[in-house]
Amino acid sequence: MPLLQGVYAAAVTPRRLGMQDINLGVMWDLIDFLCERKVQGLALLGSTGEFIHYSNSERMRMMGLAPKRSRVPVVINVSHSNLDGSVELAQAAAASGAVGVLLMPPVFFRYTDDDVRMFYRRFAREAELEIPILLYNIPRFGNSVSSEVALELLRDGVVHGIKDASGDRAYSDRLAALRTEQPFTLMGGADELLGQQLGDGVISGVACAVPELVLAGSRGMVTAADRLREFMERLKPMPFPVGIREATALRGLKIGPHAAPVDERVTAEFREWFKGWLPTVLAECEGV
């Protein structure tokens, strides 16, 4: 049985105006919204959740309560710029009731494969977790976990699964081949490949804003891939994850300000398009 399965919504993180704090009240509303739409799980404080903007104390404040609020399993990203920071976050996530942790290589600086391999092995030893560790491979936002390192760590049982957001089909194929020898959880993370990814499910940022579409796509809705491509194309002019935040706000959630100034002309155009696009998509998804 996989550790995670189905559609996990990678949630945005609501922010307070003029502060570097998470708006917990809106976070609980967002968790309720996603649970009501029957996603199979939630992924919090990942790249879509802009974890990089928040202190460990603020992240732990949210993760201490979020799994209790959620009606579906919660996995929490514990990535940090250093080993001690990740260990601290992971132990807090385990104590909170999370079903697993996601972990990128250390952020910002460049590290070799040997460095990354050593980081994960040290993390597993020092964190001493009783919940699963999942590699978080998202090379467009930091160091990648090479397929060689990923396969070694999975084969040795250092980690128990992976979220692969590389969008590299050859990488996914190598992971899928290993699963014929040894079971582990394989979650896709590249929204543009909905329906093409191998494994147990997806951890999807789009599922935060339009969970109905990603769920319908996972159930074989014929037009889902085309609709998703339309959405992803509209996100391109904006910094990630501005478009996901804008779309989630248009679902009635007060997500708060963006982390940095953005071009209001571009976001206004996106909002106008999304308001016209969403009703058609929801109608197509209904009953799927």
Secondary structure, DSSP 8 states (H G I E B T S, - for coil): --SS-EEEEE----B-TTSS-B-HHHHHHHHHHHHHTT-SEEEESSTTTTGGGS-HHHHHHHHTTHHHH-SS-EEEE---SSHHHHHHHHHHHHHHT-SEEEE-S-SSS---HHHHHHHHHHHHHHH--SS-EEEEE-GGGS----HHHHHHHHHTTSS-EEEE-S--HHHHHHHHHHHTTS--EEEE--GGGTTT--SSEEEESHHHH-HHHHHHHHTT-TTHHHHHHHHHHHHTTS-TTHHHHHHHHTTT------SS---HHHHHHHHHHHHHHHHHHHHHHTT-
